Amino acid sequence: MLTPNQYYIMVEQGTEPPYKNAYFDLHEKGVFVSAATGDVLFTSEDKYDSGTGWPSFVKPVNPNMIEIRKDADGERDEVIERSTGLHLGHVFDDGPANRGGKRYCMNSGALKFVKK
C-alpha cells in the first residue's frame, strides 16, 4: 500500500520539492527499488549529484523495467514503471556526457533505498 506522498507522486504524477526529499544527497552504496513493487530500478553506482535537488541517475539497472513517454504537458519525457504504469520522474538529455548524456531525475517518494 502506498503512503499519501507515494500516491501523490506515483499515481497523481506529482513532483516533490527539490532538496526536501529523502535521497537527493544520499551517498551510501545500495540499490533503489520501486516503492510500489520492490523491483530494482537504479543503483548507487549510477547516481550522481546533478545539482537539481532530486536523486539523479545516468541509467536504469534494466531499461526494460521502465518506459519513457511524453508527459501530460507534452514537453518533458516522463519515466514510468513498465509493470505498473506508475510515475517515477523524468529523463533529460543534460546528464554527464561521458556517461551517456542522460539524467534520470527521480522522485525519492517513488523509490526505496536498500543498503548493500
N, CA, C and O atoms as a Tinker XYZ file with bonds, in Angstrom:
   464  protein
     1  N      0.841000   -1.184000    0.000000    73     2
     2  CA     0.000000    0.000000    0.000000    64     1     3
     3  C      0.886000    1.247000    0.000000    63     2     4     5
     4  O      1.867000    1.322000    0.740000    81     3
     5  N      0.537000    2.198000   -0.818000    73     3     6
     6  CA     1.318000    3.423000   -0.929000    64     5     7
     7  C      0.953000    4.408000    0.183000    63     6     8     9
     8  O     -0.196000    4.479000    0.617000    81     7
     9  N      1.954000    5.164000    0.632000    73     7    10
    10  CA     1.701000    6.258000    1.565000    64     9    11
    11  C      1.022000    7.393000    0.794000    63    10    12    13
    12  O      1.019000    7.376000   -0.437000    81    11
    13  N      0.451000    8.376000    1.489000    73    11    14
    14  CA    -0.140000    9.511000    0.772000    64    13    15
    15  C      0.865000   10.220000   -0.149000    63    14    16    17
    16  O      0.502000   10.627000   -1.252000    81    15
    17  N      2.117000   10.372000    0.287000    73    15    18
    18  CA     3.130000   11.013000   -0.556000    64    17    19
    19  C      3.451000   10.157000   -1.776000    63    18    20    21
    20  O      3.573000   10.679000   -2.885000    81    19
    21  N      3.588000    8.859000   -1.584000    73    19    22
    22  CA     3.853000    7.962000   -2.705000    64    21    23
    23  C      2.691000    7.984000   -3.698000    63    22    24    25
    24  O      2.910000    7.979000   -4.909000    81    23
    25  N      1.471000    8.008000   -3.196000    73    23    26
    26  CA     0.293000    8.069000   -4.063000    64    25    27
    27  C      0.306000    9.358000   -4.884000    63    26    28    29
    28  O      0.066000    9.337000   -6.091000    81    27
    29  N      0.589000   10.478000   -4.218000    73    27    30
    30  CA     0.658000   11.773000   -4.905000    64    29    31
    31  C      1.671000   11.726000   -6.046000    63    30    32    33
    32  O      1.387000   12.194000   -7.148000    81    31
    33  N      2.836000   11.169000   -5.787000    73    31    34
    34  CA     3.891000   11.126000   -6.798000    64    33    35
    35  C      3.595000   10.092000   -7.877000    63    34    36    37
    36  O      3.637000   10.405000   -9.066000    81    35
    37  N      3.302000    8.888000   -7.475000    73    35    38
    38  CA     3.241000    7.784000   -8.428000    64    37    39
    39  C      1.913000    7.692000   -9.183000    63    38    40    41
    40  O      1.904000    7.347000  -10.365000    81    39
    41  N      0.812000    7.988000   -8.532000    73    39    42
    42  CA    -0.499000    7.879000   -9.177000    64    41    43
    43  C     -0.945000    9.220000   -9.761000    63    42    44    45
    44  O     -1.410000    9.289000  -10.898000    81    43
    45  N     -0.797000   10.288000   -8.961000    73    43    46
    46  CA    -1.226000   11.608000   -9.418000    64    45    47
    47  C     -0.147000   12.329000  -10.214000    63    46    48    49
    48  O     -0.350000   13.464000  -10.645000    81    47
    49  N      0.983000   11.691000  -10.411000    73    47    50
    50  CA     2.120000   12.214000  -11.185000    64    49    51
    51  C      2.642000   13.530000  -10.615000    63    50    52    53
    52  O      2.984000   14.454000  -11.354000    81    51
    53  N      2.695000   13.595000   -9.294000    73    51    54
    54  CA     3.199000   14.778000   -8.622000    64    53    55
    55  C      4.719000   14.815000   -8.593000    63    54    56    57
    56  O      5.390000   13.840000   -8.930000    81    55
    57  N      5.241000   15.955000   -8.186000    73    55    58
    58  CA     6.686000   16.133000   -8.048000    64    57    59
    59  C      6.969000   16.676000   -6.657000    63    58    60    61
    60  O      6.362000   17.658000   -6.229000    81    59
    61  N      7.891000   16.036000   -5.959000    73    59    62
    62  CA     8.256000   16.506000   -4.626000    64    61    63
    63  C      9.195000   17.710000   -4.740000    63    62    64    65
    64  O      9.828000   17.901000   -5.778000    81    63
    65  N      9.289000   18.517000   -3.688000    73    63    66
    66  CA    10.142000   19.702000   -3.739000    64    65    67
    67  C     11.626000   19.337000   -3.841000    63    66    68    69
    68  O     12.067000   18.353000   -3.246000    81    67
    69  N     12.394000   20.127000   -4.593000    73    67    70
    70  CA    13.838000   19.885000   -4.653000    64    69    71
    71  C     14.476000   20.135000   -3.292000    63    70    72    73
    72  O     14.042000   21.002000   -2.532000    81    71
    73  N     15.497000   19.370000   -3.007000    73    71    74
    74  CA    16.294000   19.475000   -1.777000    64    73    75
    75  C     15.505000   19.138000   -0.510000    63    74    76    77
    76  O     16.052000   19.218000    0.589000    81    75
    77  N     14.244000   18.767000   -0.642000    73    75    78
    78  CA    13.422000   18.404000    0.518000    64    77    79
    79  C     12.853000   17.009000    0.304000    63    78    80    81
    80  O     11.649000   16.780000    0.421000    81    79
    81  N     13.752000   16.085000   -0.013000    73    79    82
    82  CA    13.344000   14.709000   -0.246000    64    81    83
    83  C     14.434000   13.788000    0.280000    63    82    84    85
    84  O     15.552000   14.231000    0.543000    81    83
    85  N     14.122000   12.541000    0.430000    73    83    86
    86  CA    14.978000   11.602000    1.164000    64    85    87
    87  C     16.309000   11.269000    0.509000    63    86    88    89
    88  O     17.287000   11.022000    1.215000    81    87
    89  N     16.379000   11.254000   -0.810000    73    87    90
    90  CA    17.548000   10.639000   -1.441000    64    89    91
    91  C     18.429000   11.558000   -2.285000    63    90    92    93
    92  O     19.425000   11.090000   -2.837000    81    91
    93  N     18.106000   12.839000   -2.408000    73    91    94
    94  CA    18.906000   13.679000   -3.298000    64    93    95
    95  C     20.366000   13.740000   -2.872000    63    94    96    97
    96  O     21.250000   13.852000   -3.722000    81    95
    97  N     20.634000   13.669000   -1.577000    73    95    98
    98  CA    22.026000   13.759000   -1.113000    64    97    99
    99  C     22.511000   12.476000   -0.440000    63    98   100   101
   100  O     23.477000   12.501000    0.322000    81    99
   101  N     21.852000   11.368000   -0.716000    73    99   102
   102  CA    22.265000   10.075000   -0.166000    64   101   103
   103  C     23.455000    9.546000   -0.958000    63   102   104   105
   104  O     23.418000    9.492000   -2.187000    81   103
   105  N     24.516000    9.154000   -0.243000    73   103   106
   106  CA    25.736000    8.688000   -0.916000    64   105   107
   107  C     26.148000    7.291000   -0.476000    63   106   108   109
   108  O     27.297000    6.900000   -0.680000    81   107
   109  N     25.246000    6.539000    0.118000    73   107   110
   110  CA    25.554000    5.177000    0.547000    64   109   111
   111  C     25.449000    4.219000   -0.635000    63   110   112   113
   112  O     24.795000    4.510000   -1.636000    81   111
   113  N     26.107000    3.073000   -0.495000    73   111   114
   114  CA    26.059000    2.049000   -1.542000    64   113   115
   115  C     24.800000    1.207000   -1.379000    63   114   116   117
   116  O     24.435000    0.811000   -0.272000    81   115
   117  N     24.152000    0.946000   -2.497000    73   115   118
   118  CA    22.950000    0.131000   -2.472000    64   117   119
   119  C     22.165000    0.249000   -3.759000    63   118   120   121
   120  O     22.680000    0.687000   -4.788000    81   119
   121  N     20.907000   -0.152000   -3.679000    73   119   122
   122  CA    20.026000   -0.090000   -4.841000    64   121   123
   123  C     18.760000    0.677000   -4.481000    63   122   124   125
   124  O     18.365000    0.761000   -3.318000    81   123
   125  N     18.145000    1.225000   -5.505000    73   123   126
   126  CA    16.892000    1.951000   -5.359000    64   125   127
   127  C     15.807000    1.127000   -6.033000    63   126   128   129
   128  O     15.875000    0.840000   -7.229000    81   127
   129  N     14.812000    0.753000   -5.249000    73   127   130
   130  CA    13.733000   -0.093000   -5.755000    64   129   131
   131  C     12.450000    0.720000   -5.849000    63   130   132   133
   132  O     12.318000    1.769000   -5.218000    81   131
   133  N     11.518000    0.230000   -6.635000    73   131   134
   134  CA    10.214000    0.869000   -6.748000    64   133   135
   135  C      9.501000    0.818000   -5.403000    63   134   136   137
   136  O      9.474000   -0.224000   -4.748000    81   135
   137  N      8.925000    1.945000   -4.995000    73   135   138
   138  CA     8.150000    1.983000   -3.755000    64   137   139
   139  C      6.879000    1.146000   -3.874000    63   138   140   141
   140  O      6.306000    0.745000   -2.861000    81   139
   141  N      6.437000    0.883000   -5.092000    73   139   142
   142  CA     5.208000    0.118000   -5.302000    64   141   143
   143  C      5.450000   -1.380000   -5.402000    63   142   144   145
   144  O      4.697000   -2.172000   -4.835000    81   143
   145  N      6.502000   -1.773000   -6.124000    73   143   146
   146  CA     6.696000   -3.199000   -6.415000    64   145   147
   147  C      7.916000   -3.819000   -5.759000    63   146   148   149
   148  O      7.982000   -5.039000   -5.611000    81   147
   149  N      8.882000   -3.002000   -5.364000    73   147   150
   150  CA    10.132000   -3.529000   -4.816000    64   149   151
   151  C     11.122000   -3.959000   -5.880000    63   150   152   153
   152  O     12.191000   -4.475000   -5.555000    81   151
   153  N     10.785000   -3.758000   -7.149000    73   151   154
   154  CA    11.708000   -4.106000   -8.234000    64   153   155
   155  C     12.883000   -3.136000   -8.256000    63   154   156   157
   156  O     12.706000   -1.931000   -8.077000    81   155
   157  N     14.086000   -3.668000   -8.475000    73   155   158
   158  CA    15.288000   -2.836000   -8.533000    64   157   159
   159  C     15.257000   -2.000000   -9.808000    63   158   160   161
   160  O     15.113000   -2.532000  -10.909000    81   159
   161  N     15.395000   -0.678000   -9.646000    73   159   162
   162  CA    15.356000    0.235000  -10.784000    64   161   163
   163  C     16.686000    0.936000  -11.036000    63   162   164   165
   164  O     17.088000    1.104000  -12.187000    81   163
   165  N     17.375000    1.350000   -9.964000    73   163   166
   166  CA    18.622000    2.103000  -10.098000    64   165   167
   167  C     19.617000    1.646000   -9.036000    63   166   168   169
   168  O     19.233000    1.056000   -8.026000    81   167
   169  N     20.912000    1.927000   -9.277000    73   167   170
   170  CA    21.945000    1.621000   -8.287000    64   169   171
   171  C     22.657000    2.897000   -7.867000    63   170   172   173
   172  O     22.642000    3.902000   -8.578000    81   171
   173  N     23.274000    2.833000   -6.706000    73   171   174
   174  CA    24.047000    3.980000   -6.226000    64   173   175
   175  C     25.254000    4.245000   -7.123000    63   174   176   177
   176  O     25.739000    5.375000   -7.184000    81   175
   177  N     25.740000    3.223000   -7.815000    73   175   178
   178  CA    26.877000    3.406000   -8.728000    64   177   179
   179  C     26.525000    4.315000   -9.899000    63   178   180   181
   180  O     27.405000    4.961000  -10.468000    81   179
   181  N     25.257000    4.371000  -10.259000    73   179   182
   182  CA    24.812000    5.201000  -11.377000    64   181   183
   183  C     24.182000    6.513000  -10.923000    63   182   184   185
   184  O     23.683000    7.278000  -11.748000    81   183
   185  N     24.202000    6.779000   -9.617000    73   183   186
   186  CA    23.656000    8.015000   -9.062000    64   185   187
   187  C     24.743000    9.085000   -9.060000    63   186   188   189
   188  O     25.917000    8.791000   -8.834000    81   187
   189  N     24.342000   10.318000   -9.313000    73   187   190
   190  CA    25.304000   11.425000   -9.275000    64   189   191
   191  C     24.597000   12.694000   -8.808000    63   190   192   193
   192  O     23.368000   12.772000   -8.815000    81   191
   193  N     25.380000   13.676000   -8.407000    73   191   194
   194  CA    24.839000   14.950000   -7.949000    64   193   195
   195  C     24.636000   15.850000   -9.163000    63   194   196   197
   196  O     25.592000   16.384000   -9.725000    81   195
   197  N     23.394000   16.006000   -9.551000    73   195   198
   198  CA    23.075000   16.827000  -10.724000    64   197   199
   199  C     22.896000   18.298000  -10.360000    63   198   200   201
   200  O     22.777000   19.146000  -11.244000    81   199
   201  N     22.876000   18.605000   -9.064000    73   199   202
   202  CA    22.682000   19.981000   -8.632000    64   201   203
   203  C     21.237000   20.445000   -8.731000    63   202   204   205
   204  O     20.961000   21.639000   -8.615000    81   203
   205  N     20.309000   19.510000   -8.946000    73   203   206
   206  CA    18.904000   19.875000   -9.120000    64   205   207
   207  C     18.071000   19.704000   -7.858000    63   206   208   209
   208  O     16.974000   20.253000   -7.763000    81   207
   209  N     18.586000   18.941000   -6.877000    73   207   210
   210  CA    17.838000   18.696000   -5.652000    64   209   211
   211  C     16.994000   17.444000   -5.675000    63   210   212   213
   212  O     16.245000   17.181000   -4.734000    81   211
   213  N     17.106000   16.664000   -6.744000    73   211   214
   214  CA    16.428000   15.373000   -6.833000    64   213   215
   215  C     17.464000   14.291000   -7.077000    63   214   216   217
   216  O     18.515000   14.569000   -7.653000    81   215
   217  N     17.191000   13.054000   -6.650000    73   215   218
   218  CA    18.127000   11.972000   -6.960000    64   217   219
   219  C     18.193000   11.769000   -8.470000    63   218   220   221
   220  O     17.169000   11.619000   -9.136000    81   219
   221  N     19.411000   11.767000   -8.993000    73   219   222
   222  CA    19.618000   11.657000  -10.436000    64   221   223
   223  C     20.533000   10.489000  -10.748000    63   222   224   225
   224  O     21.486000   10.214000  -10.018000    81   223
   225  N     20.233000    9.813000  -11.833000    73   223   226
   226  CA    20.960000    8.617000  -12.244000    64   225   227
   227  C     21.295000    8.726000  -13.725000    63   226   228   229
   228  O     20.575000    9.375000  -14.482000    81   227
   229  N     22.390000    8.090000  -14.137000    73   227   230
   230  CA    22.768000    8.114000  -15.551000    64   229   231
   231  C     22.026000    7.059000  -16.356000    63   230   232   233
   232  O     21.912000    7.172000  -17.577000    81   231
   233  N     21.515000    6.022000  -15.671000    73   231   234
   234  CA    20.791000    4.958000  -16.381000    64   233   235
   235  C     20.051000    4.083000  -15.378000    63   234   236   237
   236  O     20.407000    4.033000  -14.201000    81   235
   237  N     19.022000    3.396000  -15.856000    73   235   238
   238  CA    18.356000    2.402000  -15.014000    64   237   239
   239  C     19.157000    1.105000  -15.016000    63   238   240   241
   240  O     19.989000    0.887000  -15.897000    81   239
   241  N     18.909000    0.254000  -14.044000    73   239   242
   242  CA    19.561000   -1.055000  -13.998000    64   241   243
   243  C     19.192000   -1.855000  -15.241000    63   242   244   245
   244  O     20.053000   -2.450000  -15.888000    81   243
   245  N     17.915000   -1.863000  -15.563000    73   243   246
   246  CA    17.413000   -2.598000  -16.720000    64   245   247
   247  C     16.427000   -1.696000  -17.456000    63   246   248   249
   248  O     15.350000   -1.412000  -16.933000    81   247
   249  N     16.776000   -1.242000  -18.657000    73   247   250
   250  CA    15.873000   -0.344000  -19.388000    64   249   251
   251  C     14.486000   -0.938000  -19.640000    63   250   252   253
   252  O     13.532000   -0.193000  -19.864000    81   251
   253  N     14.361000   -2.252000  -19.608000    73   251   254
   254  CA    13.062000   -2.887000  -19.833000    64   253   255
   255  C     12.118000   -2.751000  -18.640000    63   254   256   257
   256  O     10.933000   -3.066000  -18.750000    81   255
   257  N     12.631000   -2.285000  -17.504000    73   255   258
   258  CA    11.798000   -2.111000  -16.309000    64   257   259
   259  C     11.042000   -0.778000  -16.331000    63   258   260   261
   260  O     10.098000   -0.580000  -15.567000    81   259
   261  N     11.464000    0.126000  -17.209000    73   259   262
   262  CA    10.838000    1.446000  -17.284000    64   261   263
   263  C     10.327000    1.700000  -18.698000    63   262   264   265
   264  O     10.655000    0.981000  -19.642000    81   263
   265  N      9.526000    2.728000  -18.808000    73   263   266
   266  CA     9.029000    3.180000  -20.102000    64   265   267
   267  C      9.138000    4.698000  -20.114000    63   266   268   269
   268  O      8.917000    5.352000  -19.095000    81   267
   269  N      9.476000    5.246000  -21.257000    73   267   270
   270  CA     9.568000    6.699000  -21.414000    64   269   271
   271  C      8.412000    7.137000  -22.303000    63   270   272   273
   272  O      8.190000    6.568000  -23.372000    81   271
   273  N      7.680000    8.148000  -21.857000    73   271   274
   274  CA     6.605000    8.699000  -22.686000    64   273   275
   275  C      6.504000   10.198000  -22.429000    63   274   276   277
   276  O      6.997000   10.695000  -21.417000    81   275
   277  N      5.875000   10.903000  -23.333000    73   275   278
   278  CA     5.697000   12.341000  -23.163000    64   277   279
   279  C      4.791000   12.603000  -21.966000    63   278   280   281
   280  O      3.772000   11.937000  -21.787000    81   279
   281  N      5.172000   13.571000  -21.160000    73   279   282
   282  CA     4.382000   13.984000  -20.009000    64   281   283
   283  C      3.095000   14.654000  -20.499000    63   282   284   285
   284  O      2.963000   14.963000  -21.684000    81   283
   285  N      2.156000   14.876000  -19.590000    73   283   286
   286  CA     0.882000   15.499000  -19.946000    64   285   287
   287  C      1.076000   16.876000  -20.575000    63   286   288   289
   288  O      0.264000   17.301000  -21.396000    81   287
   289  N      2.150000   17.578000  -20.194000    73   287   290
   290  CA     2.403000   18.898000  -20.773000    64   289   291
   291  C      3.004000   18.807000  -22.176000    63   290   292   293
   292  O      3.118000   19.816000  -22.871000    81   291
   293  N      3.388000   17.599000  -22.589000    73   291   294
   294  CA     3.944000   17.390000  -23.924000    64   293   295
   295  C      5.361000   17.876000  -24.104000    63   294   296   297
   296  O      5.911000   17.795000  -25.202000    81   295
   297  N      5.968000   18.386000  -23.032000    73   295   298
   298  CA     7.307000   18.964000  -23.139000    64   297   299
   299  C      8.393000   18.108000  -22.510000    63   298   300   301
   300  O      9.546000   18.157000  -22.938000    81   299
   301  N      8.040000   17.331000  -21.509000    73   299   302
   302  CA     9.045000   16.528000  -20.811000    64   301   303
   303  C      8.825000   15.049000  -21.083000    63   302   304   305
   304  O      7.722000   14.617000  -21.419000    81   303
   305  N      9.903000   14.280000  -20.930000    73   303   306
   306  CA     9.829000   12.835000  -21.069000    64   305   307
   307  C      9.667000   12.215000  -19.686000    63   306   308   309
   308  O     10.568000   12.287000  -18.850000    81   307
   309  N      8.521000   11.614000  -19.463000    73   307   310
   310  CA     8.181000   11.008000  -18.181000    64   309   311
   311  C      8.743000    9.594000  -18.106000    63   310   312   313
   312  O      8.727000    8.856000  -19.091000    81   311
   313  N      9.241000    9.223000  -16.927000    73   311   314
   314  CA     9.707000    7.862000  -16.673000    64   313   315
   315  C      8.636000    7.166000  -15.848000    63   314   316   317
   316  O      8.269000    7.629000  -14.768000    81   315
   317  N      8.140000    6.048000  -16.367000    73   315   318
   318  CA     7.152000    5.272000  -15.627000    64   317   319
   319  C      7.668000    3.853000  -15.424000    63   318   320   321
   320  O      8.494000    3.357000  -16.190000    81   319
   321  N      7.167000    3.220000  -14.389000    73   319   322
   322  CA     7.491000    1.817000  -14.147000    64   321   323
   323  C      6.650000    0.984000  -15.114000    63   322   324   325
   324  O      5.421000    1.045000  -15.087000    81   323
   325  N      7.310000    0.217000  -15.956000    73   323   326
   326  CA     6.612000   -0.512000  -17.021000    64   325   327
   327  C      5.533000   -1.460000  -16.479000    63   326   328   329
   328  O      4.444000   -1.538000  -17.047000    81   327
   329  N      5.821000   -2.170000  -15.402000    73   327   330
   330  CA     4.885000   -3.194000  -14.914000    64   329   331
   331  C      3.616000   -2.615000  -14.299000    63   330   332   333
   332  O      2.594000   -3.298000  -14.228000    81   331
   333  N      3.672000   -1.358000  -13.853000    73   331   334
   334  CA     2.521000   -0.766000  -13.167000    64   333   335
   335  C      1.957000    0.466000  -13.863000    63   334   336   337
   336  O      0.796000    0.815000  -13.653000    81   335
   337  N      2.764000    1.126000  -14.688000    73   335   338
   338  CA     2.355000    2.383000  -15.304000    64   337   339
   339  C      2.443000    3.561000  -14.359000    63   338   340   341
   340  O      1.933000    4.639000  -14.663000    81   339
   341  N      3.092000    3.369000  -13.201000    73   339   342
   342  CA     3.190000    4.431000  -12.200000    64   341   343
   343  C      4.345000    5.383000  -12.491000    63   342   344   345
   344  O      5.396000    4.979000  -12.989000    81   343
   345  N      4.127000    6.647000  -12.170000    73   343   346
   346  CA     5.092000    7.724000  -12.405000    64   345   347
   347  C      6.280000    7.619000  -11.448000    63   346   348   349
   348  O      6.107000    7.423000  -10.245000    81   347
   349  N      7.493000    7.752000  -12.002000    73   347   350
   350  CA     8.717000    7.744000  -11.196000    64   349   351
   351  C      9.425000    9.092000  -11.220000    63   350   352   353
   352  O      9.985000    9.517000  -10.210000    81   351
   353  N      9.404000    9.765000  -12.362000    73   351   354
   354  CA    10.127000   11.022000  -12.533000    64   353   355
   355  C     10.208000   11.369000  -14.006000    63   354   356   357
   356  O      9.296000   11.075000  -14.779000    81   355
   357  N     11.333000   12.013000  -14.394000    73   355   358
   358  CA    11.535000   12.429000  -15.784000    64   357   359
   359  C     12.966000   12.140000  -16.210000    63   358   360   361
   360  O     13.849000   11.960000  -15.371000    81   359
   361  N     13.189000   12.098000  -17.510000    73   359   362
   362  CA    14.539000   11.927000  -18.038000    64   361   363
   363  C     14.844000   13.110000  -18.951000    63   362   364   365
   364  O     14.004000   13.562000  -19.729000    81   363
   365  N     16.085000   13.594000  -18.826000    73   363   366
   366  CA    16.541000   14.748000  -19.594000    64   365   367
   367  C     17.853000   14.410000  -20.297000    63   366   368   369
   368  O     18.552000   13.473000  -19.913000    81   367
   369  N     18.172000   15.176000  -21.315000    73   367   370
   370  CA    19.399000   14.953000  -22.092000    64   369   371
   371  C     20.554000   15.838000  -21.626000    63   370   372   373
   372  O     21.415000   16.197000  -22.430000    81   371
   373  N     20.586000   16.192000  -20.350000    73   371   374
   374  CA    21.653000   17.062000  -19.844000    64   373   375
   375  C     22.511000   16.369000  -18.782000    63   374   376   377
   376  O     23.098000   17.027000  -17.924000    81   375
   377  N     22.576000   15.047000  -18.848000    73   375   378
   378  CA    23.410000   14.287000  -17.913000    64   377   379
   379  C     24.867000   14.306000  -18.334000    63   378   380   381
   380  O     25.208000   14.907000  -19.353000    81   379
   381  N     25.734000   13.658000  -17.565000    73   379   382
   382  CA    27.166000   13.630000  -17.879000    64   381   383
   383  C     27.425000   13.010000  -19.259000    63   382   384   385
   384  O     27.043000   11.869000  -19.517000    81   383
   385  N     28.067000   13.765000  -20.125000    73   383   386
   386  CA    28.326000   13.310000  -21.498000    64   385   387
   387  C     29.159000   12.036000  -21.526000    63   386   388   389
   388  O     28.955000   11.173000  -22.380000    81   387
   389  N     30.095000   11.921000  -20.594000    73   387   390
   390  CA    30.974000   10.745000  -20.581000    64   389   391
   391  C     30.292000    9.503000  -20.006000    63   390   392   393
   392  O     30.894000    8.431000  -19.950000    81   391
   393  N     29.026000    9.652000  -19.578000    73   391   394
   394  CA    28.283000    8.503000  -19.022000    64   393   395
   395  C     26.945000    8.313000  -19.740000    63   394   396   397
   396  O     26.002000    7.767000  -19.166000    81   395
   397  N     26.865000    8.756000  -20.973000    73   395   398
   398  CA    25.667000    8.528000  -21.779000    64   397   399
   399  C     24.797000    9.740000  -22.024000    63   398   400   401
   400  O     23.933000    9.708000  -22.900000    81   399
   401  N     25.006000   10.820000  -21.263000    73   399   402
   402  CA    24.293000   12.066000  -21.508000    64   401   403
   403  C     22.877000   12.162000  -20.966000    63   402   404   405
   404  O     22.201000   13.163000  -21.201000    81   403
   405  N     22.414000   11.153000  -20.251000    73   403   406
   406  CA    21.049000   11.183000  -19.718000    64   405   407
   407  C     21.049000   11.531000  -18.232000    63   406   408   409
   408  O     21.987000   11.210000  -17.502000    81   407
   409  N     19.981000   12.191000  -17.805000    73   407   410
   410  CA    19.745000   12.447000  -16.380000    64   409   411
   411  C     18.355000   11.925000  -16.040000    63   410   412   413
   412  O     17.342000   12.538000  -16.379000    81   411
   413  N     18.328000   10.794000  -15.371000    73   411   414
   414  CA    17.075000   10.236000  -14.882000    64   413   415
   415  C     16.804000   10.897000  -13.539000    63   414   416   417
   416  O     17.393000   10.524000  -12.525000    81   415
   417  N     15.920000   11.869000  -13.539000    73   415   418
   418  CA    15.604000   12.687000  -12.369000    64   417   419
   419  C     14.372000   12.084000  -11.694000    63   418   420   421
   420  O     13.248000   12.242000  -12.170000    81   419
   421  N     14.600000   11.394000  -10.585000    73   419   422
   422  CA    13.547000   10.624000   -9.942000    64   421   423
   423  C     13.023000   11.314000   -8.685000    63   422   424   425
   424  O     13.725000   12.109000   -8.060000    81   423
   425  N     11.808000   11.006000   -8.335000    73   423   426
   426  CA    11.230000   11.436000   -7.070000    64   425   427
   427  C     11.609000   10.425000   -5.996000    63   426   428   429
   428  O     11.387000    9.227000   -6.170000    81   427
   429  N     12.171000   10.889000   -4.900000    73   427   430
   430  CA    12.526000    9.983000   -3.801000    64   429   431
   431  C     11.320000    9.182000   -3.328000    63   430   432   433
   432  O     11.453000    8.011000   -2.973000    81   431
   433  N     10.150000    9.804000   -3.322000    73   431   434
   434  CA     8.948000    9.132000   -2.852000    64   433   435
   435  C      8.513000    7.956000   -3.705000    63   434   436   437
   436  O      7.719000    7.129000   -3.257000    81   435
   437  N      9.019000    7.868000   -4.927000    73   435   438
   438  CA     8.695000    6.737000   -5.805000    64   437   439
   439  C      9.667000    5.584000   -5.605000    63   438   440   441
   440  O      9.495000    4.507000   -6.177000    81   439
   441  N     10.696000    5.821000   -4.782000    73   439   442
   442  CA    11.760000    4.836000   -4.591000    64   441   443
   443  C     11.904000    4.460000   -3.121000    63   442   444   445
   444  O     11.452000    5.179000   -2.229000    81   443
   445  N     12.534000    3.333000   -2.896000    73   443   446
   446  CA    13.007000    2.945000   -1.562000    64   445   447
   447  C     14.460000    2.539000   -1.727000    63   446   448   449
   448  O     14.823000    1.884000   -2.704000    81   447
   449  N     15.288000    2.928000   -0.773000    73   447   450
   450  CA    16.712000    2.600000   -0.828000    64   449   451
   451  C     16.977000    1.338000   -0.019000    63   450   452   453
   452  O     16.511000    1.194000    1.111000    81   451
   453  N     17.731000    0.432000   -0.619000    73   451   454
   454  CA    18.136000   -0.799000    0.058000    64   453   455
   455  C     19.658000   -0.785000    0.136000    63   454   456   457
   456  O     20.347000   -0.907000   -0.877000    81   455
   457  N     20.167000   -0.634000    1.353000    73   455   458
   458  CA    21.614000   -0.540000    1.568000    64   457   459
   459  C     22.294000   -1.877000    1.298000    63   458   460   461
   460  O     21.767000   -2.941000    1.623000    81   459
   461  N     23.476000   -1.794000    0.698000    73   459   462
   462  CA    24.261000   -3.021000    0.417000    64   461   463
   463  C     25.394000   -3.132000    1.402000    63   462   464
   464  O     26.172000   -4.084000    1.344000    81   463
